[in-house]
């Protein structure tokens, strides 16, 4: 091979490599709130150390860390008691007509999810596998054990056996597994969501229009105005109140409760006791 050919071959391969690295960087940067914390496990015989990542690390979350930290306690309490229906602070997908194909797809998702998360009935195993409890210090109807690597992967691929989060009920001895949550980035279209979990059987939801109080009012803010249950739901109103406005927080979410006995309960917004 001539020197000229060798040089051209080297330049071509180098260009391909640089282009590939650039593409990977673009894809990672495109994921809202991308952050993949290192997995932290616990030994089976030791008491688990609760992990409490801040709200800015949840899949799809875009928020200044200081604002996230100051408002996450109120936000978690508000979300725990919210009625999940379309509102200025909650966007939900439109329900589509159900078809036999959708029903079969839903059945397959449930079967694969059950198989994939069965081992996590022991919540210690979930912790060992990198799932982290989202704010265990806050009393919640359901506790999200989130795996941020899974959340990263769900931006590109869908494996029903690999949810972003596991949903647990608190018990006197620990946690009881009741379901799981899938996620997609906030930019996802309803058609893309439908390809994951059919919109005829489940409703994906997105938390929207959050106005955080001014920094000096964080601890004593009027949460009838601020937060996910507050009256402020526009940029202009938030600016007038001196707050910080976030059109979307987190990303698209859908809950699945595979141990229930009807489709309505399996794809409900909350677990049915």
GUTORTOR-415097 format. One line per field, with one value per residue: residue in three letters; x, y, z of N, C-alpha, C in turn. Coordinates in pm, whole numbers, plus 32768, in hexadecimal, padded with zeros to 4 digits. Example, Ala and Ser with C-alpha at 12.3 -4.5 7.8 and 13.67 -1.06 7.14 Angstrom:
REM GUTORTOR-415097
residuo <- (ala:ser) .
n_u <- (8527:8505) .
n_v <- (7DC7:7F1F) .
n_w <- (830C:82C4) .
ca_u <- (84CE:8557) .
ca_v <- (7E3E:7F96) .
ca_w <- (830C:82CA) .
c_u <- (8528:850A) .
c_v <- (7EB6:8003) .
c_w <- (830C:8313) .
END
This chain:
REM GUTORTOR-415097
residuo <- (unk:unk:unk:unk:unk:unk:unk:unk:unk:unk:unk:unk:unk:unk:unk:unk:unk:unk:unk:unk:unk:unk:unk:unk:unk:unk:unk:unk:unk:unk:unk:unk:unk:unk:unk:unk:unk:unk:unk:unk:unk:unk:unk:unk:unk:unk:unk:unk:unk:unk:unk:unk:unk:unk:unk:unk:unk:unk:unk:unk:unk:unk:unk:unk:unk:unk:unk:unk:unk:unk:unk:unk:unk:unk:unk:unk:unk:unk:unk:unk:unk:unk:unk:unk:unk:unk:unk:unk:unk:unk:unk:unk:unk:unk:unk:unk:unk:unk:unk:unk:unk:unk:unk:unk:unk:unk:unk:unk:unk:unk:unk:unk:unk:unk:unk:unk:unk:unk:unk:unk:unk:unk:unk:unk:unk:unk:unk:unk:unk:unk:unk:unk:unk:unk:unk:unk:unk:unk:unk:unk:unk:unk:unk:unk:unk:unk:unk:unk:unk:unk:unk:unk:unk:unk:unk:unk:unk:unk:unk:unk:unk:unk:unk:unk:unk:unk:unk:unk:unk:unk:unk:unk:unk:unk:unk:unk:unk:unk:unk:unk:unk:unk:unk:unk:unk:unk:unk:unk:unk:unk:unk:unk:unk:unk:unk:unk:unk:unk:unk:unk:unk:unk:unk:unk:unk:unk:unk:unk:unk:unk:unk:unk:unk:unk:unk:unk:unk:unk:unk:unk:unk:unk:unk:unk:unk:unk:unk:unk:unk:unk:unk:unk:unk:unk:unk:unk:unk:unk:unk:unk:unk:unk:unk:unk:unk:unk:unk:unk:unk:unk:unk:unk:unk:unk:unk:unk:unk:unk:unk:unk:unk:unk:unk:unk:unk:unk:unk:unk:unk:unk:unk:unk:unk) .
n_u <- (8056:8038:80D5:8027:7F2D:7F2B:7F25:7E2E:7D85:7DB1:7D57:7C4B:7BEB:7C1A:7B71:7A77:7A77:7A7E:798C:78D9:7902:78AB:779C:773F:7768:76B0:75BD:75B6:75B4:74BE:7405:731D:737F:7447:74F2:75BE:75E2:76DE:76B4:7645:7663:75E3:7636:759C:7565:7575:74EC:7445:74CF:741F:73F0:73EB:73BE:73C6:72B5:72FB:737D:72CB:7236:7228:7217:723B:72CF:7347:7434:742A:7329:7297:72D5:726B:715A:7109:70A6:6FA6:6F3B:6F3E:6E8A:6DA6:6D81:6D4E:6C4D:6BB3:6A9F:6A9B:6A64:6A1D:6A9E:6B0E:6C06:6C38:6C67:6BC7:6BBE:6AEA:69D7:69C4:6902:68C7:6965:697A:6A88:6B0C:6ABB:6B34:6C40:6C54:6C2A:6D12:6DD7:6D9E:6DCD:6EE0:6F46:6F00:6FA1:709E:70BA:708E:7152:717D:70C6:7134:71B1:72B3:734D:7313:7391:7498:74B8:74D0:73F6:7368:72D8:71E7:71DD:71AA:7176:7092:6F3D:6E7C:6D7B:6DD2:6F17:7020:7116:7226:72DE:73DE:7479:73D5:730D:739A:73CA:72C5:7289:72D5:72A2:71AE:7164:7088:70B9:716C:7141:714A:7117:70C2:6F9B:6F3A:6E86:6E8E:6ED7:6EB9:6FA1:7047:7045:6F43:6F22:6E61:6E40:6EB6:6F68:6F78:703C:705F:7111:70B7:708A:7018:6F27:6DBF:6D8D:6E7C:6E77:6D98:6DF6:6E95:6DFD:6CB5:6BCF:6AC6:6A99:6B26:6B82:6C72:6D27:6D87:6E33:6DF7:6E29:6E9D:6ECC:6FC7:7003:708F:71EB:7220:7139:711D:70F9:7010:6F49:6E18:6D60:6C6D:6C76:6D6F:6E28:6DBE:6CB2:6C63:6BCD:6C4C:6CA1:6D16:6E19:6E1E:6D85:6E21:6F11:6EB6:6E8D:6F88:6FFE:7094:7072:7011:6FC9:6FAC:6FDE:70A2:7064:6FA3:6EC7:6E4D:6D88:6D85:6CDE:6D1B:6CBD:6BB4:6A54:69B2:69A5:6973:69CA:6AD2:6B4B:6B28:6B36:6B82:6BCE:6ADC:6A5A) .
n_v <- (7F89:80DE:8209:82DE:8261:81DB:82B4:832A:825B:8255:8357:8344:827A:82F4:83D0:8354:82E8:83D2:8447:8389:839A:84A0:8487:83DC:8485:8552:84C6:8477:8571:85C5:854E:85A3:862E:8571:8492:83AA:830E:8265:8109:8093:7F9F:7EB6:7DD5:7C93:7C57:7D41:7E74:7F42:8069:8187:8225:8369:8419:8564:862D:8689:85BD:8501:843C:84F6:85EA:8746:8837:8939:88D6:8946:89B7:88CF:8839:88D7:88D5:87CE:8732:879B:8776:865D:8611:868D:860E:850F:851B:857A:858B:84C2:8543:85F5:873C:888F:8854:8754:868B:85A8:8484:845A:837F:825E:81A2:8050:7F25:7DCD:7D98:7E51:7DF5:7CF9:7D47:7DD5:7D05:7C6F:7D24:7D32:7C28:7C0C:7CD2:7C75:7B90:7C05:7CA1:7C03:7BA5:7C84:7C94:7C72:7D7F:7DB9:7D42:7DE2:7ED0:7E75:7E50:7F4D:7FF9:811E:81B2:82A7:83B7:8340:83A9:843E:841C:834C:82D1:8217:819F:81F9:8139:8178:8132:81C3:8189:80DD:8197:823E:818D:8161:823D:8200:80F0:7FEA:7F0B:7E3D:7DAD:7E41:7F35:809B:80EB:8049:8008:8027:7FD0:804D:7F86:7EE9:7E60:7EA3:7EC7:7E91:7E08:7E8D:7EE9:7F88:8086:8119:81F3:830E:8405:8563:85D2:8515:849C:8464:838F:8300:82BB:8217:8141:80C8:808E:8046:814E:8121:807F:80E2:8210:82F9:83EE:8543:862A:877E:88E6:8962:8A44:8ABC:8B45:8C8C:8C95:8CEF:8CB3:8BA9:8AEF:8B43:8B6A:8BC1:8AC1:8AA9:8B3F:8B0B:89ED:8898:8888:8983:8AC6:8B56:8B39:8B8D:8C2B:8D46:8D84:8D08:8D96:8E8F:8E58:8E3B:8D46:8C0E:8B7A:8A42:899E:888A:8772:865A:853E:8491:83A6:8260:8188:8031:7F1F:7DF0:7D18:7D28:7CD7:7D2C:7DE1:7EF2:7F26:7ED3:7F89:807A:81CA:81D5:80E9:7FF5:7FB8) .
n_w <- (8000:7FA9:802F:8021:8010:8102:81B4:8171:81BD:82D2:831E:82D7:8385:847B:8469:8467:8568:8609:85BC:861C:8733:8757:8714:87DF:88B9:887E:888A:8998:8A13:89C1:8A63:8B4D:8C80:8CAA:8D71:8E03:8F1A:8FDF:9021:915D:923F:933B:943C:9468:9570:95FC:9677:958E:9501:94DF:93A9:932B:9232:91A4:9121:9024:8FA9:8F54:8E4B:8D24:8DA2:8DB2:8E58:8F2B:901B:9122:912E:9105:91E9:92B3:9283:9268:933C:9376:9277:925A:9321:92BE:91C4:921D:927D:91B3:90D0:8FC1:8EA7:8D79:8D87:8DCB:8E35:8DF0:8CE4:8C12:8B45:8A28:8A27:895F:886C:88C2:8852:87DD:87AC:884D:8949:8950:8944:8A34:8AE8:8ABB:8B11:8C24:8C72:8C3A:8CDE:8DE0:8DEB:8DD8:8EBE:8F97:904A:90DE:91A5:9297:9323:9364:92A0:91C8:9219:921B:910C:90A8:90B7:9142:9261:9245:92FE:9414:950D:9502:9539:9472:9394:92DD:929C:91D1:9148:909D:8F76:8EDE:8E05:8D75:8D38:8C8C:8BB7:8B62:8ACE:89D2:8994:89CA:8AC2:8B4D:8C35:8CC0:8D74:8DBC:8EC3:8FF9:90B0:91F9:9324:946D:9587:96CF:96EB:961E:94C7:93D9:929C:919A:9098:8F67:8EAE:8D70:8CA1:8BC4:8B02:8B21:8A29:898A:889F:8894:87F0:87FC:890A:8909:8878:8931:8A28:89F7:89B6:89CE:8AA1:8B76:8C24:8BE8:8CA3:8CE5:8DA5:8DC6:8D99:8E89:8F8C:9047:918C:91E5:923E:9343:93C1:93DD:94B9:9534:947B:93CE:9381:930C:9236:91BC:9136:90E1:910F:9119:90CA:9008:8EBA:8DD4:8D12:8D1A:8E02:8EC2:8EAB:8F01:900B:9062:904A:8FD2:8EA0:8E13:8CF9:8CCA:8D9A:8E02:8D31:8C34:8CCA:8D28:8DE7:8E4A:8ECF:8EFC:8F93:8FC0:8F7B:8EAB:8D74:8D91:8E95:8E85:8DD5:8E58:8EE7:8FEE:90F1:9149:927D) .
ca_u <- (8000:8089:80CD:7FAE:7EBB:7F2F:7EFA:7D9E:7D44:7DBA:7D00:7BBF:7BC8:7C18:7AF8:7A06:7A7D:7A57:78FD:7891:7908:7856:7711:7721:775D:7632:754E:75B4:758C:7431:73AF:7305:73A7:7495:7553:75C0:7634:7717:7661:7673:761D:75EC:763F:7519:7550:7583:747D:7464:74E2:73C4:742A:738C:73EB:7370:7251:7335:73B5:7262:7237:71E5:720A:7290:72B7:73BB:743A:73FF:7297:7263:72E4:7213:70CD:70E6:7055:6F1C:6F0E:6F22:6E0C:6D38:6D6B:6D19:6BBE:6B71:6A44:6ADC:6A0D:6A52:6A95:6B81:6C82:6C3F:6C40:6BB2:6BA8:6A5F:69B8:69A6:68AB:6910:6962:69B4:6B19:6B36:6AA5:6B9C:6CBD:6C4F:6C3D:6D9F:6E23:6D88:6E10:6F70:6F65:6EFC:7018:7117:70C6:706B:71BC:717E:7069:7192:71E2:7345:7384:7309:73FC:7516:74BF:74E1:737F:7377:7258:71D5:71AF:7169:7153:700F:6ED2:6E40:6D29:6E29:6FA3:7064:71A2:7249:735F:73F6:74AC:735E:72CD:73EA:73B2:723C:7281:72F7:726A:7148:7160:7021:70EE:71D2:7105:719D:7101:706E:6F3E:6F2B:6E3B:6ED9:6E9E:6EF9:7023:7096:6FF8:6EFD:6F1D:6DD9:6E3C:6F2C:6F50:6FC9:704C:7095:7130:7044:707A:6FD9:6EA1:6D5D:6D9E:6EEC:6E48:6D3B:6E45:6ECA:6D89:6C43:6B80:6A3D:6A90:6B6E:6B94:6CF1:6D12:6DF9:6E1F:6E10:6E0A:6EC4:6F07:700C:7002:7110:724A:7218:70B9:7117:70C8:6F8F:6EFE:6D88:6D52:6BEE:6C9C:6DE2:6E29:6D6E:6C24:6C4F:6B7A:6CA0:6CB9:6D49:6E98:6E04:6D5A:6E94:6F6C:6E7C:6E9B:7016:7026:70E0:700F:7040:6F57:6FA1:703D:70B1:7048:6F28:6EC5:6DD5:6D8F:6D4C:6CD4:6D08:6C85:6B24:6A08:6969:69F4:6960:6A1F:6B5D:6B7D:6AF1:6B96:6BB0:6BB0:6A5D:6A6A) .
ca_v <- (8000:8156:8263:832F:820C:81C5:832F:8338:81F4:8281:83CB:8315:8234:8356:8421:8302:82E0:8453:8458:8330:83D6:8516:845A:83AC:84FB:8596:8474:8480:85F9:85D9:8513:8608:8610:84F6:8480:831D:8301:81E1:80AD:807E:7F2A:7E96:7D45:7C5C:7C52:7DC4:7ED0:7F96:80F8:81C8:8283:83D6:8477:85D9:8628:86A7:8544:84A9:8438:8562:8662:87B8:8899:8963:8881:898C:89BF:8848:8810:8925:88BB:8742:86FC:87C3:8739:85D0:8608:86B3:85A6:8499:852C:85B4:853C:84B8:8562:8666:87BA:88E3:881A:86C8:866C:8519:845C:8442:82F0:8231:812D:7FD5:7EC0:7D4C:7DA1:7E98:7D9D:7C94:7D8A:7DF1:7C85:7C4B:7D7E:7D0A:7BA7:7C23:7D21:7C1C:7B3B:7C54:7CE0:7BA5:7B9D:7CFE:7C8D:7C90:7E03:7DBC:7D1E:7E5A:7F2A:7E3A:7E5E:7FD8:804C:817A:81E1:8336:83FA:82E8:83F4:847C:83B9:8345:825A:81BB:81C9:81DB:810B:819A:810A:822D:814B:80B1:820E:8268:812F:816C:82A9:81CA:806B:7FC3:7E81:7E3A:7D70:7E9A:7FB8:8102:80EA:7FE7:804A:7FDA:8000:8040:7F28:7EEF:7E1D:7ECE:7EF5:7E2B:7E29:7E8D:7F0D:7FC0:80FD:8130:8281:833D:8494:85BD:85F5:84A5:84B4:8401:8318:82B4:8281:81AC:80CF:8087:8059:807A:81B7:80F3:8037:812B:82A0:8333:8473:859D:8697:87F9:896D:8971:8AC4:8AB4:8BC8:8CD2:8C4D:8D17:8C84:8B18:8AA4:8B72:8B97:8BA7:8A58:8AB1:8B84:8AC9:895B:884B:889A:8A12:8B09:8B8E:8AD3:8BCD:8C72:8DD0:8D88:8CE2:8E09:8EF7:8E2E:8E31:8CB9:8BD3:8B29:89CD:896C:87F9:8733:85CB:851B:8442:8333:820C:8122:7FAE:7ECC:7D6E:7CB1:7D3C:7C73:7D65:7E40:7F77:7F32:7EBF:8003:80EB:8230:81B3:8060:7FE0:7F67) .
ca_w <- (8000:7FA0:80A1:8011:8032:8193:81F5:815D:8210:835E:8330:82CF:8401:84E7:8459:8492:85F9:8641:85A3:8678:87B8:8756:8714:8866:8910:885F:88BD:8A2A:8A38:89A0:8AC9:8BB4:8D08:8CB0:8DDB:8E29:8F91:8FF1:906E:91E4:9270:93C8:9453:9489:9600:963A:9660:951A:9515:9482:934A:9319:91CE:919E:90B6:8FA2:8F6F:8F23:8DB9:8CDF:8DF5:8D92:8EC2:8F77:9092:919B:912B:9114:9274:930A:926A:924F:93AA:935C:91FA:9270:936C:9267:9161:9260:9298:9140:907F:8F3F:8E38:8D2F:8DCE:8DA3:8E65:8DC9:8C5A:8C01:8ABB:8A02:8A1E:88D7:8864:88DD:87E8:8809:87A8:88C7:89BB:894E:8966:8AC3:8B2D:8AAF:8B67:8CAE:8C88:8C3C:8D55:8E54:8DE9:8DEB:8F42:9000:90AF:912E:9217:9304:92FE:9372:921D:9175:9241:91EC:907A:9080:90CA:91B2:9295:9232:9377:9477:9587:94EC:9539:93EE:937C:9294:9298:9153:9149:9012:8F3F:8E7E:8D8B:8D2B:8D03:8C19:8B49:8B30:8A6E:894F:897C:8A2C:8AEF:8BB6:8CAF:8CF7:8D8D:8DFA:8F53:903B:910B:9274:9397:94EB:95E6:9753:96E5:95AB:9454:938A:920E:9163:900B:8F27:8E5C:8CF9:8C84:8B44:8B0A:8B11:899C:8943:886B:88C0:879C:8835:8988:88E5:884C:89AA:8A72:89AB:89F6:89E0:8B20:8BE0:8C13:8C0F:8CDA:8CE7:8E04:8D7B:8DCB:8F15:8FB5:90C7:91D0:91EC:9292:93CF:93F8:93CB:952C:9564:9407:93C8:931D:92C4:91BA:9180:9138:9081:912B:9124:9066:8F9D:8E54:8D5B:8D1F:8D41:8E8E:8F13:8EA9:8F54:9097:907F:904D:8F63:8E59:8DCA:8CAA:8CDA:8DF5:8DE9:8CA7:8C2C:8D25:8D2B:8E4F:8E2D:8F48:8EBA:8FEA:8FCA:8F31:8E3B:8D27:8DC9:8F0C:8E5C:8D96:8EA1:8F0D:9073:911B:918E:92F6) .
c_u <- (8059:8077:804E:7F33:7EB5:7EFC:7E63:7D50:7D42:7D5A:7C6E:7B95:7BC1:7B9B:7A7D:7A01:7A4F:79C1:78AA:788F:78AD:77C3:76E8:770F:76DB:75BC:7544:7584:74F8:73D3:739A:7334:73FC:74F9:754E:761A:766F:76BB:769E:7623:762B:75F6:75BA:74FF:7555:7509:74A0:7473:748A:740E:73C3:73BF:738E:7319:728D:736F:734B:725F:71E7:71DF:726C:7273:733B:73C1:740B:7367:725A:7265:7281:7181:70A6:7091:6FC2:6EE6:6EEC:6EA0:6D95:6D1A:6D2B:6C83:6B73:6B0C:6A7F:6A75:6A46:6A38:6B08:6C07:6C93:6C0E:6C35:6B97:6B14:6A47:6990:6948:68FC:68FD:699A:6A4D:6B4F:6B28:6B10:6C23:6CC2:6C66:6CCF:6DF6:6E18:6DD3:6EA7:6F9A:6F66:6F79:7095:7129:70A8:70D4:71BD:710E:70B9:71D5:7279:7389:737F:7378:7483:7528:74C1:7465:7390:72EF:7251:7190:7163:713E:70CB:6FA5:6E88:6DE6:6D78:6EB5:6FE1:70F4:71D0:72D5:737D:7436:7438:7316:7316:73CE:7327:722A:7298:72B0:7204:714F:70FC:7052:7152:7196:7169:7192:70AB:7018:6F23:6ECC:6E90:6E8E:6EE7:6F84:707A:703D:6FBD:6EF2:6E8E:6DD7:6EBF:6F05:6FB0:6FD0:7077:70B4:70B6:7029:702F:6F4C:6E41:6D67:6E10:6EC4:6DED:6D84:6E7F:6E5A:6D0E:6BF0:6AED:6A2B:6AD1:6B76:6C1E:6CD4:6D95:6DD9:6E4E:6DF7:6E23:6F02:6F43:700F:708B:716B:723B:7196:70AE:70D2:7039:6F39:6E6A:6D70:6CC4:6C05:6D0A:6DD3:6DC7:6CD8:6C01:6BFE:6BCB:6CC3:6CE9:6DCB:6E81:6DDF:6DCE:6EF9:6F39:6E8A:6F2C:704A:7078:7087:704F:6FCA:6F3F:7007:7035:709D:6FC4:6F35:6E44:6DEC:6D4E:6D51:6CB5:6CC9:6BEF:6ADA:69B3:69C2:69EA:69B9:6AB3:6B98:6B40:6B5F:6BD2:6B88:6B2B:6A72:69F9) .
c_v <- (807B:81AC:82B6:82DF:81F2:823E:8342:82D5:821F:82F4:83A1:82D2:8294:83AB:83D6:82FA:8360:846A:8403:8368:8450:84EF:8429:8421:8545:854A:847D:850A:8611:85A1:8579:85D9:8595:84F8:83EE:830D:8276:818A:809A:800B:7F1C:7E00:7D13:7C61:7CD8:7E19:7F2D:8027:8142:822B:82ED:843B:84EF:85D5:8641:862B:84E2:84AC:84AA:85E5:86CD:8823:88BC:8911:88C5:8996:8935:881E:8858:88FF:882A:8707:871D:877E:86A6:85BF:8629:8647:852B:84A2:856B:8555:8538:84C7:85DE:86E7:8811:88AA:8787:86B7:85D6:84FB:8443:83AC:82CD:81B9:80AD:7F71:7E3D:7D4E:7DE5:7E3E:7D31:7CCF:7DA7:7D73:7C5B:7CA2:7D51:7C88:7BBA:7C73:7CC9:7BC7:7B8A:7C89:7C80:7BA0:7C17:7D03:7C9E:7D14:7E11:7D9C:7D96:7EBD:7EF7:7E4C:7EEF:802F:80A1:81AE:8278:8370:83A0:8332:8438:840F:83BE:82CA:81ED:81F5:819C:81B0:8117:816B:816A:81FA:811A:8128:8244:8211:813E:81E2:8276:8147:804B:7F2E:7E7B:7DFF:7DC9:7F26:801C:80FB:8075:8031:7FF1:8021:7FEB:7FDF:7F34:7EB2:7E4A:7F06:7E7F:7E59:7E21:7EAC:7F46:8039:8101:81C7:8296:83D1:84EA:85DF:8589:84C9:8449:8381:82C1:8273:820A:812F:8083:803F:8097:80DF:8191:80AB:8082:81BF:82C9:83BF:84BF:8610:871B:8877:897D:89FA:8AB3:8B3D:8C0B:8C8C:8C70:8CE7:8BEB:8ACF:8AC9:8BA5:8B74:8B40:8A48:8AFA:8B3A:8A31:891C:884B:892E:8A4D:8B42:8B21:8B0E:8C16:8D01:8DDB:8D66:8D54:8E77:8ED8:8E20:8DA3:8C8F:8B6A:8AB8:8992:88D7:87CB:869D:85B1:84D0:83C7:82E3:819F:80A1:7F5B:7E3C:7D01:7CC1:7CDE:7CA9:7DCB:7ECC:7F8E:7F26:7F40:8080:8150:8215:8123:805C:7F84:7F00) .
c_w <- (8000:801C:809B:803B:80C8:81DF:81E9:81B3:82A2:8378:832F:8351:8477:84E2:8489:852A:863C:8631:8602:8704:87C2:875E:879E:88C5:88FB:889A:8954:8A56:8A1F:8A07:8B36:8C3D:8D14:8D21:8E04:8EA1:8F99:9045:90F7:921E:9306:93D5:9485:951E:9645:961D:95EE:9541:94B2:942A:932C:92B5:91C8:9122:902D:8F5F:8F40:8E8B:8D7C:8D2B:8DC8:8DFA:8F04:8FF8:9112:91A0:9140:91A6:92CE:92FA:9264:92BF:9393:92DF:920D:92BC:9313:9201:919E:9273:9224:9103:8FF2:8ED0:8DF5:8D7B:8D9F:8DCE:8E3F:8D3A:8C4D:8B6E:8AA3:89F3:898F:88DA:8875:886C:881E:880A:8824:8941:89C4:8976:89FC:8B14:8B2C:8B0A:8BF8:8CCE:8C93:8CB7:8DD1:8E5D:8E0C:8E78:8FB5:9070:910A:9196:9298:92E1:9311:92ED:91C1:9197:9211:9156:904C:9087:9148:91DD:9285:92AD:93D8:94F4:957B:94E8:94B4:93E3:9335:9290:9215:9170:90B8:8FEE:8ECC:8DFD:8D36:8CEC:8C89:8BA1:8B0E:8AD1:89E0:892F:89E7:8A45:8B61:8C3A:8CF7:8D0E:8DC8:8E91:8F7E:90A0:9183:92D5:9413:9547:966B:9751:9670:953D:9409:92F9:91DA:90CD:8FD9:8ED4:8DE6:8CE0:8BF4:8B52:8AED:8A7F:894D:8916:88A0:886D:87D2:88B9:896C:88B8:88C2:89F6:8A32:89F9:8A06:8A65:8B94:8BBE:8C44:8C47:8CE4:8D47:8DC4:8DCE:8E61:8F2C:903F:9108:91C9:9252:9326:9411:93F9:943E:9553:94F0:9412:935A:92EA:923F:9171:9184:90D8:90A0:9133:90B2:8FF2:8F39:8DD0:8D7A:8D52:8DD4:8EEC:8F1B:8F05:8FE9:90C0:9082:8FD6:8F22:8E0A:8D7E:8CBB:8D41:8DE3:8D54:8CA5:8C86:8D10:8D93:8E1F:8EAC:8F1D:8F10:8FFF:8F6A:8EC0:8DF4:8D61:8E43:8EE7:8E25:8DD5:8EC1:8F96:9094:9166:9205:9300) .
END
